[in-house]
């Protein structure tokens, strides 16, 4: 605010301006004198500036009082050591306190003038300023008491200040300014009331909101902020009641911890406290663990205020986004798998060229030095090359989704041939292959079945790194013993049983889903069991899991029994997780 003092003469005009400039919560005061002289058609302008600290002390004090009065600003100075306040007259007026001559104002008397709901917030801000040295910037309510009229008025104060420390770093004083902002706060409250009324008209009154509250699949909840800081349920819509498995009468007045438990309710109450402390909405994605499943919510908590601006209730909306998050994760993993497929095709091509060179070397060696010992070595090398070619075919199957001829293979022979592969890959794991009663030919691919067994063996070892035992066995089933979701026919099973910790029911239900894993991040892709399932389905079979906590896990692979073992039965195209 500028209040110029004018004095004019016939040939000259002088103007003195006093400009309050807010700086760091205080008033940096300046004095400027401008002189303008006019003589005929020529004009000269001169400006002289004087710093406030260069003025005499009595003049300086007078200017401070003049400026603060003009700007409607109160100043305060708190001597922390002696616990005494020095206030300007405007500061007393803002707080509705009559100064008593000869008596100072203490911190406790000042705190009594503040609204009791704001005292804790003000004290916390002052403590933070003393501890950290940051500037203080607060809005709070004060009570103007009129004992004669037996009434109390509420006024809003905006106060800013700064801490002054001694040479040893100890807090000495805190100085600052205050302004009465009651009118602006009342205008804001009135604007909020008009906005709420307009929204009510826009949505057609409470009847349409009731429809939304009752019919939405989102969980809608209103909680009351109690005087002791607890949060208690006031309203819960049907979707929310279904989620917690309670009636409104049973949940009313309870806290989130009492309804949801320490884990889920604790998460919720921490977010609710943040709403009260900051006065701002909170938007986050908590994961709630229930007895049967884990659910990811998109949640937003909105503060509801009374006419004084205090947060008295909180409106919460929670939406189940578990499926969307899993889909996004699956898409991310799918991109990784696609890149891995391109890489696998290149590896298979280079590996196949190497195997071809090795085969040529072996044939050349057989012609140069034929002997029984050399023939045996060459036979072992050729066997290794054939196994390498099988690996190449599996890589190409994965990378290019090539068709795999599914032949009638002897199940027991396949299991016996897998034993050396498992023992070489899983050292320290005790593996036993049980014999079958009689020959059984199933529709499958020898190499893909061995890859499935290797996947299951790796899972078992990861679940129990020390002391792991695997028992693998095949069996022919009676026609009525096949799973209901398989076509009618004759089936055989491969059962891989381990002695691991087992799986809880919630994990067991999701274990066959692509990308689902209980391993730490970076330790697993969640594709092992799902690829076993895809392989079994490509041959007309399926997979079932049996598990109990503390009793290990059994993976049962169902395969069709070949009707005519003498020829290839079907061409299968194993699916790759998308």
Secondary structure, 3 states (H helix, E strand, C coil): CECCEEEECCCEEEEEEEEEEEECCEEEEEEEEEEEEEECCEEEEEEEEEEHHHCCHHHHHHHHHHHHHHCCCEEEEEECCCCEEEECHHHHHHHCCCCCCCCCECHHHHHHCECHHHHHHHHHHHHHHHHHCCCEEEEEEEEEEECCCCEEEEEEEEEEEEEEECCCCCEEEEEEEEEECHHHHHHHHHHHHHHHHHHHHHCCCHHHHHHHHHHCCCEEEEEEECCCCCEEEEEECHHHHHHHCCCHHHHCCCCHHHHHHHHHHHHHHHHHHHHHHHCCCEEECCEEECCCCEEEEEEEEEEEECCCCCEEEEEEEEEECHHHHHHHHHHHHHHHHHHHHHHHHHHHHHHHHHHHHHHHHHHHHHHHCCCHHHHHHHHHHHHHHHHHHHHHHHHHHHHHCCCEEEEEEEHHHHHHHHHHHHHHHCCCCEEEEECCCCCCEEEECHHHHHHHHHHHHHHHHHHCCCCCEEEEEEEECCHHHCCCCCCCCCEEEEEEEECCCCCCHHHHHHCCCCCCCCCCCCCCCCCHHHHHHHHHHHCCCEEEEEECCCCCEEEEEEEEECCCCCCCCEEECCCCCC
